[in-house]
Amino acid sequence: MNPDANIADISRSRILEYLRRVGSSIPESMSTEEILDSMRLAVGPREQRMFVNAALMMFCEDPERFFDRARIEVVVKPDPTG
């Protein structure tokens, strides 16, 4: 959970794009908070809602604000059988 993030850090358009791509049955008419609750990406009472890191990594426009040292490395290994 990240106590520094708030709902303004989450991109609703990214969430809706993801839901469409995976064929989710979650209705788009739900609020952003309700969608995150149903996906179990938000925790805590409504007055002190916190978002799990997966929500920020997937749906934040600028995840580097929260994960300044995170990186992805891609390694291509040649097939040893040729």
Chimera marker file (.cmm) of the C-alpha trace (Angstrom):
<marker_set name="trace">
<marker id="1" x="0.000" y="0.000" z="0.000" r="1" g="1" b="0" radius="0.5"/>
<marker id="2" x="1.147" y="3.492" z="-0.697" r="1" g="1" b="0" radius="0.5"/>
<marker id="3" x="-0.033" y="6.152" z="1.783" r="1" g="1" b="0" radius="0.5"/>
<marker id="4" x="1.263" y="8.978" z="-0.452" r="1" g="1" b="0" radius="0.5"/>
<marker id="5" x="-1.021" y="8.191" z="-3.400" r="1" g="1" b="0" radius="0.5"/>
<marker id="6" x="-4.586" y="9.422" z="-3.840" r="1" g="1" b="0" radius="0.5"/>
<marker id="7" x="-7.373" y="8.862" z="-6.347" r="1" g="1" b="0" radius="0.5"/>
<marker id="8" x="-6.126" y="11.733" z="-8.520" r="1" g="1" b="0" radius="0.5"/>
<marker id="9" x="-2.978" y="9.670" z="-9.195" r="1" g="1" b="0" radius="0.5"/>
<marker id="10" x="-5.009" y="6.896" z="-10.821" r="1" g="1" b="0" radius="0.5"/>
<marker id="11" x="-5.974" y="7.200" z="-14.495" r="1" g="1" b="0" radius="0.5"/>
<marker id="12" x="-9.589" y="6.194" z="-15.053" r="1" g="1" b="0" radius="0.5"/>
<marker id="13" x="-8.980" y="5.926" z="-18.803" r="1" g="1" b="0" radius="0.5"/>
<marker id="14" x="-6.162" y="3.409" z="-18.220" r="1" g="1" b="0" radius="0.5"/>
<marker id="15" x="-8.435" y="1.356" z="-15.972" r="1" g="1" b="0" radius="0.5"/>
<marker id="16" x="-11.271" y="1.338" z="-18.520" r="1" g="1" b="0" radius="0.5"/>
<marker id="17" x="-8.878" y="0.447" z="-21.344" r="1" g="1" b="0" radius="0.5"/>
<marker id="18" x="-7.578" y="-2.480" z="-19.276" r="1" g="1" b="0" radius="0.5"/>
<marker id="19" x="-11.100" y="-3.692" z="-18.426" r="1" g="1" b="0" radius="0.5"/>
<marker id="20" x="-12.073" y="-3.658" z="-22.106" r="1" g="1" b="0" radius="0.5"/>
<marker id="21" x="-8.898" y="-5.456" z="-23.144" r="1" g="1" b="0" radius="0.5"/>
<marker id="22" x="-9.403" y="-8.307" z="-20.672" r="1" g="1" b="0" radius="0.5"/>
<marker id="23" x="-13.158" y="-8.573" z="-21.299" r="1" g="1" b="0" radius="0.5"/>
<marker id="24" x="-14.075" y="-7.769" z="-17.704" r="1" g="1" b="0" radius="0.5"/>
<marker id="25" x="-17.688" y="-7.819" z="-16.542" r="1" g="1" b="0" radius="0.5"/>
<marker id="26" x="-17.069" y="-4.853" z="-14.205" r="1" g="1" b="0" radius="0.5"/>
<marker id="27" x="-19.441" y="-2.096" z="-15.374" r="1" g="1" b="0" radius="0.5"/>
<marker id="28" x="-17.745" y="1.063" z="-16.635" r="1" g="1" b="0" radius="0.5"/>
<marker id="29" x="-20.473" y="3.104" z="-14.960" r="1" g="1" b="0" radius="0.5"/>
<marker id="30" x="-18.960" y="2.363" z="-11.543" r="1" g="1" b="0" radius="0.5"/>
<marker id="31" x="-16.844" y="5.066" z="-9.930" r="1" g="1" b="0" radius="0.5"/>
<marker id="32" x="-13.082" y="4.728" z="-10.096" r="1" g="1" b="0" radius="0.5"/>
<marker id="33" x="-12.987" y="3.914" z="-6.372" r="1" g="1" b="0" radius="0.5"/>
<marker id="34" x="-15.643" y="1.202" z="-6.784" r="1" g="1" b="0" radius="0.5"/>
<marker id="35" x="-13.750" y="-0.359" z="-9.679" r="1" g="1" b="0" radius="0.5"/>
<marker id="36" x="-10.508" y="-0.403" z="-7.686" r="1" g="1" b="0" radius="0.5"/>
<marker id="37" x="-12.371" y="-1.884" z="-4.702" r="1" g="1" b="0" radius="0.5"/>
<marker id="38" x="-13.832" y="-4.641" z="-6.867" r="1" g="1" b="0" radius="0.5"/>
<marker id="39" x="-10.372" y="-5.395" z="-8.257" r="1" g="1" b="0" radius="0.5"/>
<marker id="40" x="-8.977" y="-5.405" z="-4.697" r="1" g="1" b="0" radius="0.5"/>
<marker id="41" x="-6.537" y="-2.642" z="-5.572" r="1" g="1" b="0" radius="0.5"/>
<marker id="42" x="-7.746" y="-0.239" z="-2.877" r="1" g="1" b="0" radius="0.5"/>
<marker id="43" x="-7.766" y="-1.000" z="0.840" r="1" g="1" b="0" radius="0.5"/>
<marker id="44" x="-8.769" y="0.670" z="4.057" r="1" g="1" b="0" radius="0.5"/>
<marker id="45" x="-11.777" y="2.705" z="5.130" r="1" g="1" b="0" radius="0.5"/>
<marker id="46" x="-13.234" y="5.230" z="2.666" r="1" g="1" b="0" radius="0.5"/>
<marker id="47" x="-11.905" y="8.176" z="4.642" r="1" g="1" b="0" radius="0.5"/>
<marker id="48" x="-8.346" y="6.774" z="4.498" r="1" g="1" b="0" radius="0.5"/>
<marker id="49" x="-8.258" y="4.813" z="1.250" r="1" g="1" b="0" radius="0.5"/>
<marker id="50" x="-4.846" y="3.527" z="0.145" r="1" g="1" b="0" radius="0.5"/>
<marker id="51" x="-3.909" y="1.959" z="-3.153" r="1" g="1" b="0" radius="0.5"/>
<marker id="52" x="-1.790" y="-1.130" z="-3.539" r="1" g="1" b="0" radius="0.5"/>
<marker id="53" x="1.396" y="-0.796" z="-5.569" r="1" g="1" b="0" radius="0.5"/>
<marker id="54" x="-0.060" y="-2.830" z="-8.448" r="1" g="1" b="0" radius="0.5"/>
<marker id="55" x="-2.734" y="-0.153" z="-8.968" r="1" g="1" b="0" radius="0.5"/>
<marker id="56" x="-0.101" y="2.553" z="-9.165" r="1" g="1" b="0" radius="0.5"/>
<marker id="57" x="2.169" y="0.554" z="-11.461" r="1" g="1" b="0" radius="0.5"/>
<marker id="58" x="-0.637" y="-0.311" z="-13.857" r="1" g="1" b="0" radius="0.5"/>
<marker id="59" x="-2.899" y="2.740" z="-13.812" r="1" g="1" b="0" radius="0.5"/>
<marker id="60" x="-0.823" y="5.773" z="-12.837" r="1" g="1" b="0" radius="0.5"/>
<marker id="61" x="0.158" y="8.222" z="-15.593" r="1" g="1" b="0" radius="0.5"/>
<marker id="62" x="3.506" y="8.793" z="-13.876" r="1" g="1" b="0" radius="0.5"/>
<marker id="63" x="4.451" y="5.699" z="-11.820" r="1" g="1" b="0" radius="0.5"/>
<marker id="64" x="8.032" y="6.932" z="-11.508" r="1" g="1" b="0" radius="0.5"/>
<marker id="65" x="6.804" y="9.341" z="-8.828" r="1" g="1" b="0" radius="0.5"/>
<marker id="66" x="6.187" y="6.357" z="-6.556" r="1" g="1" b="0" radius="0.5"/>
<marker id="67" x="8.800" y="3.904" z="-7.850" r="1" g="1" b="0" radius="0.5"/>
<marker id="68" x="11.856" y="5.992" z="-8.620" r="1" g="1" b="0" radius="0.5"/>
<marker id="69" x="14.280" y="3.073" z="-8.595" r="1" g="1" b="0" radius="0.5"/>
<marker id="70" x="12.130" y="0.451" z="-10.300" r="1" g="1" b="0" radius="0.5"/>
<marker id="71" x="13.208" y="-0.818" z="-13.685" r="1" g="1" b="0" radius="0.5"/>
<marker id="72" x="12.488" y="-3.579" z="-16.139" r="1" g="1" b="0" radius="0.5"/>
<marker id="73" x="15.249" y="-5.585" z="-17.730" r="1" g="1" b="0" radius="0.5"/>
<marker id="74" x="14.687" y="-7.771" z="-20.748" r="1" g="1" b="0" radius="0.5"/>
<marker id="75" x="17.162" y="-10.526" z="-21.398" r="1" g="1" b="0" radius="0.5"/>
<marker id="76" x="17.154" y="-12.469" z="-24.634" r="1" g="1" b="0" radius="0.5"/>
<marker id="77" x="18.762" y="-15.877" z="-24.332" r="1" g="1" b="0" radius="0.5"/>
<marker id="78" x="19.591" y="-17.708" z="-27.521" r="1" g="1" b="0" radius="0.5"/>
<marker id="79" x="18.061" y="-21.121" z="-27.849" r="1" g="1" b="0" radius="0.5"/>
<marker id="80" x="20.909" y="-23.577" z="-27.031" r="1" g="1" b="0" radius="0.5"/>
<marker id="81" x="19.466" y="-26.172" z="-29.438" r="1" g="1" b="0" radius="0.5"/>
<marker id="82" x="19.848" y="-23.815" z="-32.381" r="1" g="1" b="0" radius="0.5"/>
<link id1="1" id2="2" r="1" g="1" b="0" radius="0.2"/>
<link id1="2" id2="3" r="1" g="1" b="0" radius="0.2"/>
<link id1="3" id2="4" r="1" g="1" b="0" radius="0.2"/>
<link id1="4" id2="5" r="1" g="1" b="0" radius="0.2"/>
<link id1="5" id2="6" r="1" g="1" b="0" radius="0.2"/>
<link id1="6" id2="7" r="1" g="1" b="0" radius="0.2"/>
<link id1="7" id2="8" r="1" g="1" b="0" radius="0.2"/>
<link id1="8" id2="9" r="1" g="1" b="0" radius="0.2"/>
<link id1="9" id2="10" r="1" g="1" b="0" radius="0.2"/>
<link id1="10" id2="11" r="1" g="1" b="0" radius="0.2"/>
<link id1="11" id2="12" r="1" g="1" b="0" radius="0.2"/>
<link id1="12" id2="13" r="1" g="1" b="0" radius="0.2"/>
<link id1="13" id2="14" r="1" g="1" b="0" radius="0.2"/>
<link id1="14" id2="15" r="1" g="1" b="0" radius="0.2"/>
<link id1="15" id2="16" r="1" g="1" b="0" radius="0.2"/>
<link id1="16" id2="17" r="1" g="1" b="0" radius="0.2"/>
<link id1="17" id2="18" r="1" g="1" b="0" radius="0.2"/>
<link id1="18" id2="19" r="1" g="1" b="0" radius="0.2"/>
<link id1="19" id2="20" r="1" g="1" b="0" radius="0.2"/>
<link id1="20" id2="21" r="1" g="1" b="0" radius="0.2"/>
<link id1="21" id2="22" r="1" g="1" b="0" radius="0.2"/>
<link id1="22" id2="23" r="1" g="1" b="0" radius="0.2"/>
<link id1="23" id2="24" r="1" g="1" b="0" radius="0.2"/>
<link id1="24" id2="25" r="1" g="1" b="0" radius="0.2"/>
<link id1="25" id2="26" r="1" g="1" b="0" radius="0.2"/>
<link id1="26" id2="27" r="1" g="1" b="0" radius="0.2"/>
<link id1="27" id2="28" r="1" g="1" b="0" radius="0.2"/>
<link id1="28" id2="29" r="1" g="1" b="0" radius="0.2"/>
<link id1="29" id2="30" r="1" g="1" b="0" radius="0.2"/>
<link id1="30" id2="31" r="1" g="1" b="0" radius="0.2"/>
<link id1="31" id2="32" r="1" g="1" b="0" radius="0.2"/>
<link id1="32" id2="33" r="1" g="1" b="0" radius="0.2"/>
<link id1="33" id2="34" r="1" g="1" b="0" radius="0.2"/>
<link id1="34" id2="35" r="1" g="1" b="0" radius="0.2"/>
<link id1="35" id2="36" r="1" g="1" b="0" radius="0.2"/>
<link id1="36" id2="37" r="1" g="1" b="0" radius="0.2"/>
<link id1="37" id2="38" r="1" g="1" b="0" radius="0.2"/>
<link id1="38" id2="39" r="1" g="1" b="0" radius="0.2"/>
<link id1="39" id2="40" r="1" g="1" b="0" radius="0.2"/>
<link id1="40" id2="41" r="1" g="1" b="0" radius="0.2"/>
<link id1="41" id2="42" r="1" g="1" b="0" radius="0.2"/>
<link id1="42" id2="43" r="1" g="1" b="0" radius="0.2"/>
<link id1="43" id2="44" r="1" g="1" b="0" radius="0.2"/>
<link id1="44" id2="45" r="1" g="1" b="0" radius="0.2"/>
<link id1="45" id2="46" r="1" g="1" b="0" radius="0.2"/>
<link id1="46" id2="47" r="1" g="1" b="0" radius="0.2"/>
<link id1="47" id2="48" r="1" g="1" b="0" radius="0.2"/>
<link id1="48" id2="49" r="1" g="1" b="0" radius="0.2"/>
<link id1="49" id2="50" r="1" g="1" b="0" radius="0.2"/>
<link id1="50" id2="51" r="1" g="1" b="0" radius="0.2"/>
<link id1="51" id2="52" r="1" g="1" b="0" radius="0.2"/>
<link id1="52" id2="53" r="1" g="1" b="0" radius="0.2"/>
<link id1="53" id2="54" r="1" g="1" b="0" radius="0.2"/>
<link id1="54" id2="55" r="1" g="1" b="0" radius="0.2"/>
<link id1="55" id2="56" r="1" g="1" b="0" radius="0.2"/>
<link id1="56" id2="57" r="1" g="1" b="0" radius="0.2"/>
<link id1="57" id2="58" r="1" g="1" b="0" radius="0.2"/>
<link id1="58" id2="59" r="1" g="1" b="0" radius="0.2"/>
<link id1="59" id2="60" r="1" g="1" b="0" radius="0.2"/>
<link id1="60" id2="61" r="1" g="1" b="0" radius="0.2"/>
<link id1="61" id2="62" r="1" g="1" b="0" radius="0.2"/>
<link id1="62" id2="63" r="1" g="1" b="0" radius="0.2"/>
<link id1="63" id2="64" r="1" g="1" b="0" radius="0.2"/>
<link id1="64" id2="65" r="1" g="1" b="0" radius="0.2"/>
<link id1="65" id2="66" r="1" g="1" b="0" radius="0.2"/>
<link id1="66" id2="67" r="1" g="1" b="0" radius="0.2"/>
<link id1="67" id2="68" r="1" g="1" b="0" radius="0.2"/>
<link id1="68" id2="69" r="1" g="1" b="0" radius="0.2"/>
<link id1="69" id2="70" r="1" g="1" b="0" radius="0.2"/>
<link id1="70" id2="71" r="1" g="1" b="0" radius="0.2"/>
<link id1="71" id2="72" r="1" g="1" b="0" radius="0.2"/>
<link id1="72" id2="73" r="1" g="1" b="0" radius="0.2"/>
<link id1="73" id2="74" r="1" g="1" b="0" radius="0.2"/>
<link id1="74" id2="75" r="1" g="1" b="0" radius="0.2"/>
<link id1="75" id2="76" r="1" g="1" b="0" radius="0.2"/>
<link id1="76" id2="77" r="1" g="1" b="0" radius="0.2"/>
<link id1="77" id2="78" r="1" g="1" b="0" radius="0.2"/>
<link id1="78" id2="79" r="1" g="1" b="0" radius="0.2"/>
<link id1="79" id2="80" r="1" g="1" b="0" radius="0.2"/>
<link id1="80" id2="81" r="1" g="1" b="0" radius="0.2"/>
<link id1="81" id2="82" r="1" g="1" b="0" radius="0.2"/>
</marker_set>
